[in-house]
Amino acid sequence: MITKKHTISVLVENHFGAFNRVATMFSGKGFNIHSISIGETETPEVSRMTIVTAGDDRIIEQVVKQLNRLIDTIKVIDLTGQYRVERELALITVYYQKGNRMEITNICEIFRGNIVDINNKTLTLGITGPPDKIDAVVNVLEPYGIKEMARSGTVALKRGEQLKHDKFDKKEILLT
């Protein structure tokens, strides 16, 4: 069985407890969450969760079925293997010395990041991009000494389709 990461987009009603029901489903079934991001969509009554998890085809099929059964779920889409746009934000605090501050600044520029904080011992970089880009900048910065790091988790949208601005049906979203 081949286990690989899957990016799953879940549209849920924006109600108290919706996030908790998803997290409880994952823990109750023994599924691991690599990252989860949630926020309102263009429709305030609907939130989009982007969940990154791993498993073989059978496990992912079970995850999708279980998510679809949850009371607040509107739509579940496994974006893995589909054309999609995905981004992540990382804040990375790195130790620096007088001699290598410019090197770290150059690395930040190469990855199109920003220095968002500096003091006499550390620089904090803000980097956005696909998860692979975040992984790459972390690998490049590790030799300098990463003091701490926070990653937002992946947010993703399918390319080429747009949601109509019509009212959402409980279990169906109109796609164009």
Salt bridges, closest charged atoms under 4 A:
GLU13 OE1 - HIS15 NE2 2.97
GLU13 OE2 - LYS170 NZ 3.37
GLU61 OE2 - LYS65 NZ 3.23
ASP72 OD2 - ARG21 NH2 2.54
ASP78 OD2 - HIS6 ND1 2.91
GLU86 OE1 - ARG84 NE 3.03
GLU88 OE2 - ARG151 NE 2.48
ASP135 OD1 - ARG151 NH1 2.89
GLU161 OE1 - LYS158 NZ 3.57
